[in-house]
Amino acid sequence: MERAPGRPCRRPGGPDLGQRFHVQYRQTGGSLLLNDFGTPVDGCEAPWHKAQFTFFYNSDAITDPPTSLQGILDWAQAHPGRFTYPGPPDFTGSVFLREVMLSTAGGAVQVPLTYSDEAFAEHAPAALQALTELKPSLWREGATYPRDEQALNTLSADGEVDIAMTYGPATLTDLVESGALPPSTKVLTLEEGTVGNASFLALPVNAADAAGAMVVANIALSPEQQAAKADPGTWGQFTVLDTDLLTPTQRSLFDQLPESPIVPDYEELSRNAHGELASEWVPALNEAWRQDVASAPRPGGGRRSRDGLPSWPCRR
């Protein structure tokens, strides 16, 4: 969807895309469905499903799990080699980096959503320092990082780490059932909450078949398709519909969904949740992590980045 900053988006087909497609059933309130990485969607996008950043752990190895992000970092330092995270700019690792920054800042409310060099200088150094101090306690002493969430899951399945993370917790049920994660996997909710977001549907201004795309969007946001997508056996993503607004027949589709023995309901997962920072934070933090954390001296000497590239002076 094409939009100049601060100006309405150019919409193919007339009315706001966000005000079409079963809007009478959609959840309202809060900023989750109204902002995409800190940017108001202003009707240019229609929410498709919700996600919640979630930690999980091996309950056979951890009987008293931490209850805060700082607690996870403390646990990792007390149990060397049993924790790691995907190295930014991997999506999951980048989320973890932002969560650490919010934690070291004293909470999500302390960090402005909008990026600025001043806000970065105020809040990023503490997070980078915390991760630098954590590095010797990581899996393989931080000499290397999992390339992505799937690689981290493999370490969990192989018993090499005891705490891992995902932005798609609904997939954990299938991962355990398939043997990709151990049966002792349990979700770890944090007292301060974690970041949540929504995936949106949008229509490019130069779409070759805008009418056909709108038909697909209408189907994707229908109660029938939202219920099918919420089934852990299909995808397991959290619906953007308010089931209290559905007809009894439509609501029964959600009532019949199997409960997960591993993943709590969305209300518990999203307790005390906060929204995403503006997207400009992402590359700035990723580059700072590469320079300051990945290239930090390792035990035994030497400086080596995750990708083997030299450090660059620019952070953005």
C-alpha positions in Angstrom: 0.0 0.0 0.0 1.5 3.3 -1.1 1.5 6.1 1.4 3.5 9.2 2.0 4.4 9.9 5.7 1.5 11.7 7.4 -0.8 11.4 4.4 -3.6 9.0 3.6 -2.7 5.9 1.7 -3.7 5.5 -2.0 -6.3 2.9 -2.0 -7.4 0.8 -5.0 -11.1 0.2 -5.1 -12.3 3.2 -3.1 -13.1 2.9 0.7 -10.6 2.0 3.3 -9.4 -1.6 3.1 -9.4 -1.8 6.8 -13.1 -1.0 6.9 -14.0 -3.9 4.7 -14.3 -7.7 5.2 -16.3 -8.7 8.2 -15.5 -5.6 10.1 -18.6 -6.1 12.2 -16.9 -9.1 13.8 -13.5 -7.7 14.4 -12.0 -6.9 17.8 -11.8 -3.3 18.8 -9.9 -1.3 21.4 -6.2 -1.1 22.1 -3.4 -0.4 19.6 -2.6 -3.9 18.5 -4.9 -3.9 15.5 -4.5 -0.2 14.7 -0.7 0.0 14.4 1.8 -1.9 12.3 5.3 -1.6 13.8 4.4 1.7 15.5 2.8 3.1 12.4 -1.0 3.7 12.4 -2.6 1.7 9.6 -5.2 4.4 9.1 -7.5 1.9 7.3 -4.8 1.0 4.7 -4.5 -2.5 6.1 -6.9 -5.1 7.5 -5.7 -7.2 10.5 -5.4 -10.9 9.7 -4.1 -12.6 12.8 -2.3 -11.8 16.1 1.0 -13.0 17.5 2.7 -12.9 20.8 6.4 -13.1 21.6 6.8 -16.1 23.9 9.5 -17.9 25.8 9.3 -21.7 26.4 11.4 -24.0 28.4 12.2 -27.7 29.2 10.4 -28.5 32.4 12.4 -31.6 32.9 15.5 -29.4 33.3 14.0 -26.3 34.9 11.7 -26.9 37.9 11.6 -23.2 39.1 11.5 -21.1 35.9 12.2 -17.4 35.9 9.2 -15.0 35.7 10.8 -11.9 34.2 13.2 -11.2 31.3 15.8 -10.0 33.8 15.2 -13.4 35.5 15.9 -15.2 32.3 19.2 -13.3 31.9 20.1 -14.1 35.5 19.2 -17.7 35.0 21.4 -17.9 31.9 24.4 -16.5 33.7 23.8 -19.0 36.5 23.6 -21.9 34.1 26.4 -21.4 31.5 25.9 -22.9 28.1 22.1 -23.6 28.6 20.7 -20.5 26.8 21.2 -18.6 23.6 19.2 -16.6 21.0 19.2 -16.2 17.3 21.7 -13.6 16.3 20.2 -10.4 14.8 19.2 -9.5 12.1 17.2 -12.7 12.4 13.6 -11.8 13.1 13.3 -13.7 16.4 16.8 -12.6 17.6 16.0 -9.0 16.7 12.7 -9.1 18.8 14.7 -10.5 21.7 17.2 -7.7 21.5 14.4 -5.1 21.6 12.8 -6.9 24.6 16.1 -6.8 26.4 16.3 -3.0 25.7 12.8 -2.5 27.1 13.7 -4.5 30.2 17.0 -2.7 30.9 15.1 0.6 30.4 12.7 -0.2 33.2 9.8 -1.3 31.1 8.1 -0.7 27.8 6.6 2.6 28.9 10.1 4.1 29.3 11.1 3.8 25.6 9.3 6.0 23.1 7.7 4.2 20.1 9.2 6.6 17.7 12.9 6.2 16.9 15.4 9.1 17.5 19.1 9.2 17.9 18.6 10.7 21.3 16.3 7.8 22.4 18.7 5.3 21.0 21.6 6.9 22.9 19.6 6.8 26.1 18.2 3.3 26.0 20.3 1.1 23.7 23.7 1.1 25.6 22.3 -0.7 28.7 20.8 -3.5 26.6 24.0 -3.9 24.6 26.1 -4.0 27.8 23.7 -6.6 29.3 24.1 -8.9 26.3 27.8 -8.4 26.1 28.1 -9.4 29.8 25.8 -12.4 29.1 27.8 -13.6 26.1 30.4 -15.8 28.0 27.4 -17.7 29.6 25.7 -18.4 26.3 25.8 -21.7 24.4 29.3 -22.1 23.0 30.2 -19.0 25.0 28.6 -16.8 22.4 31.2 -17.8 19.8 28.3 -18.5 17.4 24.6 -18.0 17.4 21.7 -20.0 16.0 20.9 -18.6 12.5 17.1 -18.5 13.2 14.2 -19.8 15.3 14.3 -23.2 13.6 18.0 -23.7 14.5 17.2 -22.7 18.1 14.4 -25.3 18.2 16.9 -27.9 17.1 19.1 -27.0 20.0 16.1 -27.4 22.3 15.2 -30.7 20.8 18.8 -32.0 21.2 18.9 -30.9 24.8 21.6 -28.3 24.3 19.6 -25.4 25.6 16.8 -25.2 28.1 15.0 -21.9 27.3 14.0 -20.8 23.8 11.7 -18.2 22.2 9.2 -17.7 19.4 6.8 -15.1 17.9 4.5 -17.9 16.9 3.6 -19.8 20.1 0.6 -21.4 18.6 3.0 -23.6 16.6 4.5 -25.1 19.7 1.7 -27.7 20.0 2.4 -29.2 16.6 6.2 -28.9 17.1 5.9 -31.0 20.3 3.5 -33.5 18.7 5.8 -34.0 15.7 8.9 -34.5 17.9 10.6 -31.3 16.8 10.5 -30.1 20.5 10.6 -32.3 23.6 7.3 -33.4 25.3 8.5 -31.6 28.4 8.2 -28.2 26.6 6.2 -25.6 28.6 5.4 -22.0 27.9 7.0 -19.3 30.1 4.9 -16.2 30.7 6.6 -13.1 32.1 5.2 -10.8 34.8 5.9 -7.7 32.7 4.5 -9.2 29.6 6.0 -9.4 26.1 5.6 -7.7 22.8 2.6 -8.6 20.6 1.7 -7.6 17.1 -0.7 -8.4 14.3 -0.2 -9.4 10.7 -2.1 -7.4 8.2 -3.5 -7.7 4.7 -2.9 -4.8 2.3 -3.4 -4.2 -1.4 -0.7 -2.6 -3.5 -1.9 0.6 -5.3 -0.8 -1.0 -8.6 -2.4 -4.4 -8.0 -3.1 -6.1 -11.3 -6.3 -7.6 -10.0 -7.6 -5.6 -7.1 -11.0 -7.1 -7.2 -9.7 -10.6 -7.1 -7.4 -9.7 -4.2 -10.3 -8.3 -2.3 -12.2 -11.6 -2.7 -9.2 -13.4 -1.2 -9.1 -10.9 1.7 -12.8 -11.3 2.3 -12.4 -15.1 2.6 -9.3 -14.8 4.8 -11.1 -12.7 7.3 -14.3 -14.7 7.3 -15.2 -16.5 10.6 -14.9 -19.8 8.8 -11.4 -19.2 7.6 -10.3 -17.5 10.8 -11.5 -20.6 12.8 -9.7 -23.0 10.4 -6.5 -21.0 10.7 -6.8 -21.0 14.5 -6.8 -24.8 14.5 -3.4 -25.9 15.8 -3.6 -28.7 13.2 -3.8 -26.2 10.4 -1.8 -23.2 11.6 -2.8 -22.3 15.1 -2.8 -18.5 14.7 -4.8 -16.3 17.0 -7.9 -14.8 15.5 -8.6 -11.0 15.1 -12.3 -11.6 15.4 -14.4 -11.0 18.6 -16.1 -14.4 19.0 -18.8 -12.7 21.2 -20.0 -10.8 18.1 -20.4 -14.0 16.0 -23.5 -15.9 15.3 -24.0 -19.1 17.4 -23.1 -21.2 14.4 -19.9 -19.2 13.7 -19.0 -19.2 17.4 -19.3 -23.0 17.5 -16.4 -23.2 15.0 -14.1 -21.7 17.6 -15.7 -23.5 20.6 -14.9 -26.8 18.8 -11.2 -26.1 18.5 -9.0 -28.4 20.5 -7.3 -27.0 23.6 -3.5 -27.1 23.6 -1.8 -29.0 26.4 1.2 -26.7 26.0 0.0 -23.2 24.9 -2.2 -21.2 27.2 -5.1 -19.2 25.7 -4.3 -15.8 24.1 -5.6 -13.8 27.1 -3.0 -15.4 29.3 -0.2 -15.2 26.8 -0.9 -11.5 26.1 -1.3 -10.4 29.7 0.6 -7.1 30.2 1.6 -7.1 26.5 3.0 -4.1 24.8 3.2 -3.1 21.2 6.1 -3.0 18.7 8.4 -0.1 18.5 8.6 1.8 15.3 10.4 -0.1 12.6 13.3 2.4 12.5 14.5 0.9 15.8 15.1 -2.4 14.2 18.1 -1.8 11.9 19.7 0.6 14.3 19.7 -2.0 17.1 20.7 -4.8 14.8 23.8 -3.0 13.6 24.7 -1.9 17.2 24.4 -5.5 18.3 26.7 -6.6 15.4 29.3 -4.1 16.4 29.1 -4.2 20.2 28.0 -7.7 21.1 28.8 -10.1 18.2 32.3 -8.6 17.8 33.0 -8.4 21.6 36.1 -10.3 22.8 35.3 -13.9 23.5 36.9 -16.0 26.3 40.3 -17.1 25.0 40.8 -13.9 23.1 39.9 -12.6 19.7 37.0 -10.7 18.3 34.6 -12.3 15.9 31.3 -11.2 14.6 28.4 -13.6 13.9 28.8 -13.2 10.1 32.6 -12.7 10.0 32.2 -9.3 8.6 34.3 -6.3 9.8 32.7 -3.7 12.0 31.3 -0.5 10.3 31.2 2.9 11.9 27.6 3.5 11.0 24.9 2.2 13.3 21.9 2.7 11.0 
